[in-house]
Structure formats: structure tokens, C-alpha cells
Amino acid sequence: MNPIAARWYFLALAVAGLAAAFIPWMYANRRQLSKKELQAAKELWCSRHILDYDIKLQVEDGEKRVSLVRVRKGSMTDVMD
């Protein structure tokens, strides 16, 4: 491979690597709620007076843990791992 072709190859490889890092970061950043949106969602939830629901929580701090929390009549009744 001649030196000019090698430079273009590594430049294309660097651009692809940057895109591979930047695109998922941008996607995840856009999915997060702002404080204003979070407050609006909380007010909507409270205005509906929802007392019975299930929430699936996923926590990733080194290992992935999933828990199911059941709330009945406004109080937590079960937590299942």
C-alpha cells in the first residue's frame, strides 16, 4: 500500500471510530428528560391519582440487576428481583 492510500485509510478509520463513539452518546443524550419535562411528567402523574401500578427498575453498576416493584393503593407491596 502506498503512503497516500495508507493515510486515507487511517483517516477513514479514525472518522468511523469517532462516529461509533459520538452517535450512541448523542442518541442517549437526547432520550434524557430535562428538569422541566421531568416536573411536567410528575405533575401529570400526580393529577391522574394513579394508585396501582408496577415499575420495572433496571440498575447497572457493574452488574445488571432488574427488579419489579408493585404498588397497590399508593403503597409499595412487593419488590421482586
HTML snippet that shows the backbone in 3Dmol.js (N, CA, C, O; Angstrom):
<script src="https://3Dmol.org/build/3Dmol-min.js"></script>
<div id="view" style="width:600px;height:400px;position:relative"></div>
<script>
const pdb = `
ATOM      1  N   MET A   1       0.855  -1.169   0.000  1.00  0.00           N
ATOM      2  CA  MET A   1       0.000   0.000   0.000  1.00  0.00           C
ATOM      3  C   MET A   1       0.908   1.242   0.000  1.00  0.00           C
ATOM      4  O   MET A   1       1.860   1.326   0.777  1.00  0.00           O
ATOM      5  N   ASN A   2       0.605   2.174  -0.861  1.00  0.00           N
ATOM      6  CA  ASN A   2       1.444   3.369  -0.908  1.00  0.00           C
ATOM      7  C   ASN A   2       1.102   4.323   0.246  1.00  0.00           C
ATOM      8  O   ASN A   2       0.020   4.212   0.823  1.00  0.00           O
ATOM      9  N   PRO A   3       1.991   5.249   0.591  1.00  0.00           N
ATOM     10  CA  PRO A   3       1.786   6.111   1.764  1.00  0.00           C
ATOM     11  C   PRO A   3       0.533   6.973   1.695  1.00  0.00           C
ATOM     12  O   PRO A   3      -0.102   7.212   2.723  1.00  0.00           O
ATOM     13  N   ILE A   4       0.166   7.438   0.522  1.00  0.00           N
ATOM     14  CA  ILE A   4      -1.031   8.281   0.399  1.00  0.00           C
ATOM     15  C   ILE A   4      -2.289   7.457   0.664  1.00  0.00           C
ATOM     16  O   ILE A   4      -3.193   7.914   1.363  1.00  0.00           O
ATOM     17  N   ALA A   5      -2.352   6.269   0.120  1.00  0.00           N
ATOM     18  CA  ALA A   5      -3.508   5.395   0.359  1.00  0.00           C
ATOM     19  C   ALA A   5      -3.605   5.010   1.827  1.00  0.00           C
ATOM     20  O   ALA A   5      -4.701   4.922   2.380  1.00  0.00           O
ATOM     21  N   ALA A   6      -2.470   4.782   2.451  1.00  0.00           N
ATOM     22  CA  ALA A   6      -2.466   4.425   3.882  1.00  0.00           C
ATOM     23  C   ALA A   6      -3.002   5.573   4.720  1.00  0.00           C
ATOM     24  O   ALA A   6      -3.749   5.346   5.672  1.00  0.00           O
ATOM     25  N   ARG A   7      -2.636   6.800   4.383  1.00  0.00           N
ATOM     26  CA  ARG A   7      -3.152   7.954   5.125  1.00  0.00           C
ATOM     27  C   ARG A   7      -4.662   8.061   4.997  1.00  0.00           C
ATOM     28  O   ARG A   7      -5.345   8.307   5.991  1.00  0.00           O
ATOM     29  N   TRP A   8      -5.198   7.881   3.791  1.00  0.00           N
ATOM     30  CA  TRP A   8      -6.644   7.938   3.593  1.00  0.00           C
ATOM     31  C   TRP A   8      -7.350   6.813   4.342  1.00  0.00           C
ATOM     32  O   TRP A   8      -8.427   7.007   4.906  1.00  0.00           O
ATOM     33  N   TYR A   9      -6.732   5.642   4.339  1.00  0.00           N
ATOM     34  CA  TYR A   9      -7.312   4.503   5.050  1.00  0.00           C
ATOM     35  C   TYR A   9      -7.418   4.808   6.545  1.00  0.00           C
ATOM     36  O   TYR A   9      -8.477   4.613   7.142  1.00  0.00           O
ATOM     37  N   PHE A  10      -6.330   5.283   7.149  1.00  0.00           N
ATOM     38  CA  PHE A  10      -6.358   5.573   8.580  1.00  0.00           C
ATOM     39  C   PHE A  10      -7.222   6.783   8.914  1.00  0.00           C
ATOM     40  O   PHE A  10      -7.794   6.847  10.002  1.00  0.00           O
ATOM     41  N   LEU A  11      -7.325   7.730   8.011  1.00  0.00           N
ATOM     42  CA  LEU A  11      -8.232   8.852   8.216  1.00  0.00           C
ATOM     43  C   LEU A  11      -9.683   8.366   8.216  1.00  0.00           C
ATOM     44  O   LEU A  11     -10.473   8.771   9.069  1.00  0.00           O
ATOM     45  N   ALA A  12     -10.030   7.507   7.269  1.00  0.00           N
ATOM     46  CA  ALA A  12     -11.385   6.942   7.221  1.00  0.00           C
ATOM     47  C   ALA A  12     -11.659   6.101   8.459  1.00  0.00           C
ATOM     48  O   ALA A  12     -12.766   6.131   8.998  1.00  0.00           O
ATOM     49  N   LEU A  13     -10.668   5.360   8.908  1.00  0.00           N
ATOM     50  CA  LEU A  13     -10.808   4.549  10.114  1.00  0.00           C
ATOM     51  C   LEU A  13     -11.020   5.432  11.347  1.00  0.00           C
ATOM     52  O   LEU A  13     -11.834   5.099  12.209  1.00  0.00           O
ATOM     53  N   ALA A  14     -10.307   6.540  11.440  1.00  0.00           N
ATOM     54  CA  ALA A  14     -10.468   7.462  12.565  1.00  0.00           C
ATOM     55  C   ALA A  14     -11.855   8.113  12.551  1.00  0.00           C
ATOM     56  O   ALA A  14     -12.482   8.256  13.601  1.00  0.00           O
ATOM     57  N   VAL A  15     -12.327   8.502  11.382  1.00  0.00           N
ATOM     58  CA  VAL A  15     -13.656   9.107  11.271  1.00  0.00           C
ATOM     59  C   VAL A  15     -14.732   8.093  11.670  1.00  0.00           C
ATOM     60  O   VAL A  15     -15.682   8.439  12.373  1.00  0.00           O
ATOM     61  N   ALA A  16     -14.584   6.846  11.223  1.00  0.00           N
ATOM     62  CA  ALA A  16     -15.550   5.808  11.593  1.00  0.00           C
ATOM     63  C   ALA A  16     -15.523   5.556  13.100  1.00  0.00           C
ATOM     64  O   ALA A  16     -16.576   5.343  13.702  1.00  0.00           O
ATOM     65  N   GLY A  17     -14.355   5.577  13.714  1.00  0.00           N
ATOM     66  CA  GLY A  17     -14.248   5.394  15.162  1.00  0.00           C
ATOM     67  C   GLY A  17     -14.899   6.525  15.933  1.00  0.00           C
ATOM     68  O   GLY A  17     -15.589   6.287  16.925  1.00  0.00           O
ATOM     69  N   LEU A  18     -14.686   7.749  15.488  1.00  0.00           N
ATOM     70  CA  LEU A  18     -15.333   8.890  16.142  1.00  0.00           C
ATOM     71  C   LEU A  18     -16.855   8.819  16.005  1.00  0.00           C
ATOM     72  O   LEU A  18     -17.586   9.109  16.953  1.00  0.00           O
ATOM     73  N   ALA A  19     -17.319   8.434  14.830  1.00  0.00           N
ATOM     74  CA  ALA A  19     -18.766   8.299  14.626  1.00  0.00           C
ATOM     75  C   ALA A  19     -19.340   7.195  15.511  1.00  0.00           C
ATOM     76  O   ALA A  19     -20.440   7.334  16.046  1.00  0.00           O
ATOM     77  N   ALA A  20     -18.597   6.101  15.666  1.00  0.00           N
ATOM     78  CA  ALA A  20     -19.058   4.993  16.507  1.00  0.00           C
ATOM     79  C   ALA A  20     -19.162   5.407  17.975  1.00  0.00           C
ATOM     80  O   ALA A  20     -19.982   4.859  18.712  1.00  0.00           O
ATOM     81  N   ALA A  21     -18.352   6.356  18.403  1.00  0.00           N
ATOM     82  CA  ALA A  21     -18.431   6.834  19.780  1.00  0.00           C
ATOM     83  C   ALA A  21     -19.459   7.945  19.936  1.00  0.00           C
ATOM     84  O   ALA A  21     -20.155   7.999  20.950  1.00  0.00           O
ATOM     85  N   PHE A  22     -19.566   8.824  18.963  1.00  0.00           N
ATOM     86  CA  PHE A  22     -20.406  10.005  19.075  1.00  0.00           C
ATOM     87  C   PHE A  22     -21.895   9.696  18.883  1.00  0.00           C
ATOM     88  O   PHE A  22     -22.727  10.255  19.599  1.00  0.00           O
ATOM     89  N   ILE A  23     -22.248   8.831  17.947  1.00  0.00           N
ATOM     90  CA  ILE A  23     -23.664   8.565  17.639  1.00  0.00           C
ATOM     91  C   ILE A  23     -24.411   7.971  18.833  1.00  0.00           C
ATOM     92  O   ILE A  23     -25.490   8.472  19.147  1.00  0.00           O
ATOM     93  N   PRO A  24     -23.913   6.937  19.521  1.00  0.00           N
ATOM     94  CA  PRO A  24     -24.646   6.442  20.700  1.00  0.00           C
ATOM     95  C   PRO A  24     -24.746   7.477  21.818  1.00  0.00           C
ATOM     96  O   PRO A  24     -25.769   7.552  22.500  1.00  0.00           O
ATOM     97  N   TRP A  25     -23.685   8.282  22.014  1.00  0.00           N
ATOM     98  CA  TRP A  25     -23.726   9.327  23.037  1.00  0.00           C
ATOM     99  C   TRP A  25     -24.820  10.338  22.718  1.00  0.00           C
ATOM    100  O   TRP A  25     -25.572  10.746  23.603  1.00  0.00           O
ATOM    101  N   MET A  26     -24.908  10.738  21.457  1.00  0.00           N
ATOM    102  CA  MET A  26     -25.908  11.706  21.044  1.00  0.00           C
ATOM    103  C   MET A  26     -27.325  11.133  21.215  1.00  0.00           C
ATOM    104  O   MET A  26     -28.233  11.836  21.659  1.00  0.00           O
ATOM    105  N   TYR A  27     -27.502   9.863  20.861  1.00  0.00           N
ATOM    106  CA  TYR A  27     -28.808   9.213  20.997  1.00  0.00           C
ATOM    107  C   TYR A  27     -29.233   9.159  22.470  1.00  0.00           C
ATOM    108  O   TYR A  27     -30.372   9.491  22.800  1.00  0.00           O
ATOM    109  N   ALA A  28     -28.325   8.743  23.347  1.00  0.00           N
ATOM    110  CA  ALA A  28     -28.656   8.635  24.771  1.00  0.00           C
ATOM    111  C   ALA A  28     -28.905  10.009  25.381  1.00  0.00           C
ATOM    112  O   ALA A  28     -29.773  10.160  26.241  1.00  0.00           O
ATOM    113  N   ASN A  29     -28.156  11.000  24.945  1.00  0.00           N
ATOM    114  CA  ASN A  29     -28.313  12.349  25.481  1.00  0.00           C
ATOM    115  C   ASN A  29     -29.682  12.931  25.124  1.00  0.00           C
ATOM    116  O   ASN A  29     -30.273  13.652  25.927  1.00  0.00           O
ATOM    117  N   ARG A  30     -30.181  12.630  23.947  1.00  0.00           N
ATOM    118  CA  ARG A  30     -31.486  13.153  23.533  1.00  0.00           C
ATOM    119  C   ARG A  30     -32.652  12.451  24.205  1.00  0.00           C
ATOM    120  O   ARG A  30     -33.749  13.006  24.261  1.00  0.00           O
ATOM    121  N   ARG A  31     -32.444  11.245  24.716  1.00  0.00           N
ATOM    122  CA  ARG A  31     -33.519  10.498  25.362  1.00  0.00           C
ATOM    123  C   ARG A  31     -33.758  10.941  26.798  1.00  0.00           C
ATOM    124  O   ARG A  31     -34.811  10.637  27.360  1.00  0.00           O
ATOM    125  N   GLN A  32     -32.819  11.645  27.403  1.00  0.00           N
ATOM    126  CA  GLN A  32     -32.966  12.058  28.790  1.00  0.00           C
ATOM    127  C   GLN A  32     -33.902  13.260  28.894  1.00  0.00           C
ATOM    128  O   GLN A  32     -33.901  14.149  28.042  1.00  0.00           O
ATOM    129  N   LEU A  33     -34.700  13.261  29.960  1.00  0.00           N
ATOM    130  CA  LEU A  33     -35.634  14.362  30.187  1.00  0.00           C
ATOM    131  C   LEU A  33     -34.927  15.530  30.849  1.00  0.00           C
ATOM    132  O   LEU A  33     -34.029  15.346  31.671  1.00  0.00           O
ATOM    133  N   SER A  34     -35.338  16.720  30.486  1.00  0.00           N
ATOM    134  CA  SER A  34     -34.836  17.908  31.172  1.00  0.00           C
ATOM    135  C   SER A  34     -35.583  18.039  32.500  1.00  0.00           C
ATOM    136  O   SER A  34     -36.571  17.342  32.731  1.00  0.00           O
ATOM    137  N   LYS A  35     -35.114  18.928  33.365  1.00  0.00           N
ATOM    138  CA  LYS A  35     -35.792  19.121  34.652  1.00  0.00           C
ATOM    139  C   LYS A  35     -37.221  19.598  34.451  1.00  0.00           C
ATOM    140  O   LYS A  35     -38.121  19.203  35.192  1.00  0.00           O
ATOM    141  N   LYS A  36     -37.431  20.445  33.455  1.00  0.00           N
ATOM    142  CA  LYS A  36     -38.770  20.962  33.168  1.00  0.00           C
ATOM    143  C   LYS A  36     -39.695  19.834  32.692  1.00  0.00           C
ATOM    144  O   LYS A  36     -40.843  19.746  33.127  1.00  0.00           O
ATOM    145  N   GLU A  37     -39.198  18.984  31.807  1.00  0.00           N
ATOM    146  CA  GLU A  37     -40.005  17.860  31.310  1.00  0.00           C
ATOM    147  C   GLU A  37     -40.287  16.857  32.422  1.00  0.00           C
ATOM    148  O   GLU A  37     -41.382  16.298  32.492  1.00  0.00           O
ATOM    149  N   LEU A  38     -39.302  16.627  33.294  1.00  0.00           N
ATOM    150  CA  LEU A  38     -39.492  15.704  34.404  1.00  0.00           C
ATOM    151  C   LEU A  38     -40.540  16.233  35.380  1.00  0.00           C
ATOM    152  O   LEU A  38     -41.366  15.467  35.878  1.00  0.00           O
ATOM    153  N   GLN A  39     -40.511  17.528  35.655  1.00  0.00           N
ATOM    154  CA  GLN A  39     -41.507  18.134  36.538  1.00  0.00           C
ATOM    155  C   GLN A  39     -42.900  18.043  35.929  1.00  0.00           C
ATOM    156  O   GLN A  39     -43.866  17.757  36.637  1.00  0.00           O
ATOM    157  N   ALA A  40     -43.018  18.284  34.620  1.00  0.00           N
ATOM    158  CA  ALA A  40     -44.318  18.182  33.946  1.00  0.00           C
ATOM    159  C   ALA A  40     -44.846  16.756  34.006  1.00  0.00           C
ATOM    160  O   ALA A  40     -46.042  16.550  34.212  1.00  0.00           O
ATOM    161  N   ALA A  41     -43.976  15.773  33.829  1.00  0.00           N
ATOM    162  CA  ALA A  41     -44.392  14.371  33.901  1.00  0.00           C
ATOM    163  C   ALA A  41     -44.843  14.009  35.309  1.00  0.00           C
ATOM    164  O   ALA A  41     -45.820  13.282  35.487  1.00  0.00           O
ATOM    165  N   LYS A  42     -44.125  14.520  36.314  1.00  0.00           N
ATOM    166  CA  LYS A  42     -44.502  14.261  37.708  1.00  0.00           C
ATOM    167  C   LYS A  42     -45.866  14.876  38.031  1.00  0.00           C
ATOM    168  O   LYS A  42     -46.690  14.244  38.691  1.00  0.00           O
ATOM    169  N   GLU A  43     -46.101  16.093  37.573  1.00  0.00           N
ATOM    170  CA  GLU A  43     -47.391  16.736  37.811  1.00  0.00           C
ATOM    171  C   GLU A  43     -48.522  15.986  37.118  1.00  0.00           C
ATOM    172  O   GLU A  43     -49.606  15.841  37.682  1.00  0.00           O
ATOM    173  N   LEU A  44     -48.279  15.508  35.899  1.00  0.00           N
ATOM    174  CA  LEU A  44     -49.285  14.719  35.185  1.00  0.00           C
ATOM    175  C   LEU A  44     -49.596  13.428  35.933  1.00  0.00           C
ATOM    176  O   LEU A  44     -50.758  13.043  36.061  1.00  0.00           O
ATOM    177  N   TRP A  45     -48.546  12.755  36.432  1.00  0.00           N
ATOM    178  CA  TRP A  45     -48.722  11.511  37.174  1.00  0.00           C
ATOM    179  C   TRP A  45     -49.557  11.760  38.435  1.00  0.00           C
ATOM    180  O   TRP A  45     -50.470  10.993  38.741  1.00  0.00           O
ATOM    181  N   CYS A  46     -49.243  12.830  39.157  1.00  0.00           N
ATOM    182  CA  CYS A  46     -49.973  13.135  40.398  1.00  0.00           C
ATOM    183  C   CYS A  46     -51.417  13.552  40.114  1.00  0.00           C
ATOM    184  O   CYS A  46     -52.312  13.245  40.902  1.00  0.00           O
ATOM    185  N   SER A  47     -51.649  14.237  39.014  1.00  0.00           N
ATOM    186  CA  SER A  47     -53.003  14.694  38.697  1.00  0.00           C
ATOM    187  C   SER A  47     -53.926  13.543  38.310  1.00  0.00           C
ATOM    188  O   SER A  47     -55.147  13.666  38.412  1.00  0.00           O
ATOM    189  N   ARG A  48     -53.356  12.434  37.871  1.00  0.00           N
ATOM    190  CA  ARG A  48     -54.170  11.277  37.475  1.00  0.00           C
ATOM    191  C   ARG A  48     -54.566  10.398  38.653  1.00  0.00           C
ATOM    192  O   ARG A  48     -55.426   9.529  38.511  1.00  0.00           O
ATOM    193  N   HIS A  49     -53.956  10.608  39.807  1.00  0.00           N
ATOM    194  CA  HIS A  49     -54.238   9.838  41.026  1.00  0.00           C
ATOM    195  C   HIS A  49     -54.117   8.340  40.786  1.00  0.00           C
ATOM    196  O   HIS A  49     -55.007   7.571  41.149  1.00  0.00           O
ATOM    197  N   ILE A  50     -53.019   7.933  40.176  1.00  0.00           N
ATOM    198  CA  ILE A  50     -52.774   6.517  39.908  1.00  0.00           C
ATOM    199  C   ILE A  50     -52.259   5.882  41.192  1.00  0.00           C
ATOM    200  O   ILE A  50     -51.232   6.303  41.725  1.00  0.00           O
ATOM    201  N   LEU A  51     -52.966   4.868  41.694  1.00  0.00           N
ATOM    202  CA  LEU A  51     -52.613   4.245  42.958  1.00  0.00           C
ATOM    203  C   LEU A  51     -52.072   2.827  42.793  1.00  0.00           C
ATOM    204  O   LEU A  51     -51.352   2.342  43.665  1.00  0.00           O
ATOM    205  N   ASP A  52     -52.404   2.158  41.698  1.00  0.00           N
ATOM    206  CA  ASP A  52     -51.970   0.781  41.470  1.00  0.00           C
ATOM    207  C   ASP A  52     -51.129   0.728  40.200  1.00  0.00           C
ATOM    208  O   ASP A  52     -51.606   1.067  39.117  1.00  0.00           O
ATOM    209  N   TYR A  53     -49.875   0.301  40.339  1.00  0.00           N
ATOM    210  CA  TYR A  53     -49.005   0.199  39.172  1.00  0.00           C
ATOM    211  C   TYR A  53     -47.816  -0.708  39.491  1.00  0.00           C
ATOM    212  O   TYR A  53     -47.522  -0.994  40.652  1.00  0.00           O
ATOM    213  N   ASP A  54     -47.151  -1.146  38.438  1.00  0.00           N
ATOM    214  CA  ASP A  54     -45.926  -1.933  38.535  1.00  0.00           C
ATOM    215  C   ASP A  54     -44.820  -1.159  37.827  1.00  0.00           C
ATOM    216  O   ASP A  54     -45.040  -0.580  36.763  1.00  0.00           O
ATOM    217  N   ILE A  55     -43.642  -1.152  38.419  1.00  0.00           N
ATOM    218  CA  ILE A  55     -42.490  -0.487  37.820  1.00  0.00           C
ATOM    219  C   ILE A  55     -41.360  -1.500  37.705  1.00  0.00           C
ATOM    220  O   ILE A  55     -41.039  -2.204  38.663  1.00  0.00           O
ATOM    221  N   LYS A  56     -40.767  -1.564  36.530  1.00  0.00           N
ATOM    222  CA  LYS A  56     -39.605  -2.415  36.313  1.00  0.00           C
ATOM    223  C   LYS A  56     -38.367  -1.516  36.370  1.00  0.00           C
ATOM    224  O   LYS A  56     -38.215  -0.607  35.554  1.00  0.00           O
ATOM    225  N   LEU A  57     -37.488  -1.775  37.336  1.00  0.00           N
ATOM    226  CA  LEU A  57     -36.280  -0.979  37.519  1.00  0.00           C
ATOM    227  C   LEU A  57     -35.073  -1.765  37.031  1.00  0.00           C
ATOM    228  O   LEU A  57     -34.902  -2.937  37.365  1.00  0.00           O
ATOM    229  N   GLN A  58     -34.247  -1.110  36.246  1.00  0.00           N
ATOM    230  CA  GLN A  58     -33.016  -1.726  35.765  1.00  0.00           C
ATOM    231  C   GLN A  58     -31.847  -0.887  36.263  1.00  0.00           C
ATOM    232  O   GLN A  58     -31.734   0.291  35.926  1.00  0.00           O
ATOM    233  N   VAL A  59     -30.980  -1.495  37.063  1.00  0.00           N
ATOM    234  CA  VAL A  59     -29.831  -0.810  37.632  1.00  0.00           C
ATOM    235  C   VAL A  59     -28.571  -1.465  37.078  1.00  0.00           C
ATOM    236  O   VAL A  59     -28.423  -2.687  37.111  1.00  0.00           O
ATOM    237  N   GLU A  60     -27.672  -0.635  36.569  1.00  0.00           N
ATOM    238  CA  GLU A  60     -26.414  -1.146  36.037  1.00  0.00           C
ATOM    239  C   GLU A  60     -25.264  -0.439  36.740  1.00  0.00           C
ATOM    240  O   GLU A  60     -24.920   0.689  36.386  1.00  0.00           O
ATOM    241  N   ASP A  61     -24.672  -1.087  37.723  1.00  0.00           N
ATOM    242  CA  ASP A  61     -23.491  -0.554  38.401  1.00  0.00           C
ATOM    243  C   ASP A  61     -22.439  -1.662  38.482  1.00  0.00           C
ATOM    244  O   ASP A  61     -22.109  -2.170  39.553  1.00  0.00           O
ATOM    245  N   GLY A  62     -21.943  -2.003  37.325  1.00  0.00           N
ATOM    246  CA  GLY A  62     -21.006  -3.117  37.243  1.00  0.00           C
ATOM    247  C   GLY A  62     -21.715  -4.382  36.808  1.00  0.00           C
ATOM    248  O   GLY A  62     -21.259  -5.068  35.893  1.00  0.00           O
ATOM    249  N   GLU A  63     -22.812  -4.695  37.445  1.00  0.00           N
ATOM    250  CA  GLU A  63     -23.633  -5.818  37.015  1.00  0.00           C
ATOM    251  C   GLU A  63     -25.060  -5.325  36.811  1.00  0.00           C
ATOM    252  O   GLU A  63     -25.484  -4.351  37.432  1.00  0.00           O
ATOM    253  N   LYS A  64     -25.784  -5.992  35.952  1.00  0.00           N
ATOM    254  CA  LYS A  64     -27.138  -5.570  35.609  1.00  0.00           C
ATOM    255  C   LYS A  64     -28.134  -6.265  36.535  1.00  0.00           C
ATOM    256  O   LYS A  64     -28.153  -7.492  36.639  1.00  0.00           O
ATOM    257  N   ARG A  65     -28.956  -5.464  37.203  1.00  0.00           N
ATOM    258  CA  ARG A  65     -29.989  -6.003  38.081  1.00  0.00           C
ATOM    259  C   ARG A  65     -31.339  -5.448  37.653  1.00  0.00           C
ATOM    260  O   ARG A  65     -31.470  -4.257  37.370  1.00  0.00           O
ATOM    261  N   VAL A  66     -32.332  -6.312  37.608  1.00  0.00           N
ATOM    262  CA  VAL A  66     -33.689  -5.904  37.246  1.00  0.00           C
ATOM    263  C   VAL A  66     -34.613  -6.281  38.398  1.00  0.00           C
ATOM    264  O   VAL A  66     -34.593  -7.418  38.871  1.00  0.00           O
ATOM    265  N   SER A  67     -35.419  -5.328  38.846  1.00  0.00           N
ATOM    266  CA  SER A  67     -36.379  -5.573  39.928  1.00  0.00           C
ATOM    267  C   SER A  67     -37.755  -5.110  39.480  1.00  0.00           C
ATOM    268  O   SER A  67     -37.886  -4.149  38.723  1.00  0.00           O
ATOM    269  N   LEU A  68     -38.768  -5.799  39.953  1.00  0.00           N
ATOM    270  CA  LEU A  68     -40.151  -5.411  39.705  1.00  0.00           C
ATOM    271  C   LEU A  68     -40.729  -4.915  41.019  1.00  0.00           C
ATOM    272  O   LEU A  68     -40.719  -5.639  42.015  1.00  0.00           O
ATOM    273  N   VAL A  69     -41.236  -3.683  41.032  1.00  0.00           N
ATOM    274  CA  VAL A  69     -41.828  -3.081  42.227  1.00  0.00           C
ATOM    275  C   VAL A  69     -43.327  -2.961  41.983  1.00  0.00           C
ATOM    276  O   VAL A  69     -43.759  -2.390  40.981  1.00  0.00           O
ATOM    277  N   ARG A  70     -44.109  -3.500  42.900  1.00  0.00           N
ATOM    278  CA  ARG A  70     -45.567  -3.403  42.804  1.00  0.00           C
ATOM    279  C   ARG A  70     -46.070  -2.417  43.843  1.00  0.00           C
ATOM    280  O   ARG A  70     -45.687  -2.467  45.011  1.00  0.00           O
ATOM    281  N   VAL A  71     -46.935  -1.521  43.392  1.00  0.00           N
ATOM    282  CA  VAL A  71     -47.559  -0.535  44.283  1.00  0.00           C
ATOM    283  C   VAL A  71     -49.063  -0.728  44.187  1.00  0.00           C
ATOM    284  O   VAL A  71     -49.636  -0.719  43.097  1.00  0.00           O
ATOM    285  N   ARG A  72     -49.688  -0.900  45.328  1.00  0.00           N
ATOM    286  CA  ARG A  72     -51.137  -1.076  45.390  1.00  0.00           C
ATOM    287  C   ARG A  72     -51.698  -0.101  46.422  1.00  0.00           C
ATOM    288  O   ARG A  72     -51.205  -0.012  47.546  1.00  0.00           O
ATOM    289  N   LYS A  73     -52.726   0.618  46.021  1.00  0.00           N
ATOM    290  CA  LYS A  73     -53.382   1.612  46.862  1.00  0.00           C
ATOM    291  C   LYS A  73     -52.378   2.645  47.382  1.00  0.00           C
ATOM    292  O   LYS A  73     -52.481   3.106  48.519  1.00  0.00           O
ATOM    293  N   GLY A  74     -51.410   3.000  46.539  1.00  0.00           N
ATOM    294  CA  GLY A  74     -50.452   4.030  46.879  1.00  0.00           C
ATOM    295  C   GLY A  74     -49.288   3.585  47.738  1.00  0.00           C
ATOM    296  O   GLY A  74     -48.417   4.397  48.048  1.00  0.00           O
ATOM    297  N   SER A  75     -49.242   2.304  48.140  1.00  0.00           N
ATOM    298  CA  SER A  75     -48.155   1.806  48.984  1.00  0.00           C
ATOM    299  C   SER A  75     -47.444   0.648  48.290  1.00  0.00           C
ATOM    300  O   SER A  75     -48.070  -0.164  47.609  1.00  0.00           O
ATOM    301  N   MET A  76     -46.127   0.587  48.474  1.00  0.00           N
ATOM    302  CA  MET A  76     -45.351  -0.495  47.887  1.00  0.00           C
ATOM    303  C   MET A  76     -45.699  -1.799  48.590  1.00  0.00           C
ATOM    304  O   MET A  76     -45.665  -1.888  49.817  1.00  0.00           O
ATOM    305  N   THR A  77     -46.035  -2.809  47.792  1.00  0.00           N
ATOM    306  CA  THR A  77     -46.392  -4.096  48.383  1.00  0.00           C
ATOM    307  C   THR A  77     -45.338  -5.162  48.153  1.00  0.00           C
ATOM    308  O   THR A  77     -45.084  -5.970  49.046  1.00  0.00           O
ATOM    309  N   ASP A  78     -44.714  -5.188  46.978  1.00  0.00           N
ATOM    310  CA  ASP A  78     -43.734  -6.224  46.653  1.00  0.00           C
ATOM    311  C   ASP A  78     -42.549  -5.638  45.909  1.00  0.00           C
ATOM    312  O   ASP A  78     -42.684  -4.689  45.137  1.00  0.00           O
ATOM    313  N   VAL A  79     -41.377  -6.226  46.157  1.00  0.00           N
ATOM    314  CA  VAL A  79     -40.187  -5.969  45.362  1.00  0.00           C
ATOM    315  C   VAL A  79     -39.631  -7.332  44.984  1.00  0.00           C
ATOM    316  O   VAL A  79     -39.244  -8.113  45.853  1.00  0.00           O
ATOM    317  N   MET A  80     -39.592  -7.617  43.690  1.00  0.00           N
ATOM    318  CA  MET A  80     -39.116  -8.912  43.226  1.00  0.00           C
ATOM    319  C   MET A  80     -37.875  -8.725  42.364  1.00  0.00           C
ATOM    320  O   MET A  80     -37.875  -7.927  41.427  1.00  0.00           O
ATOM    321  N   ASP A  81     -36.817  -9.466  42.688  1.00  0.00           N
ATOM    322  CA  ASP A  81     -35.574  -9.416  41.913  1.00  0.00           C
ATOM    323  C   ASP A  81     -35.603 -10.455  40.821  1.00  0.00           C
ATOM    324  O   ASP A  81     -34.646 -10.574  40.056  1.00  0.00           O
TER     325      ASP A  81
END
`;
const viewer = $3Dmol.createViewer("view");
viewer.addModel(pdb, "pdb");
viewer.setStyle({}, {cartoon: {color: "spectrum"}});
viewer.zoomTo();
viewer.render();
</script>
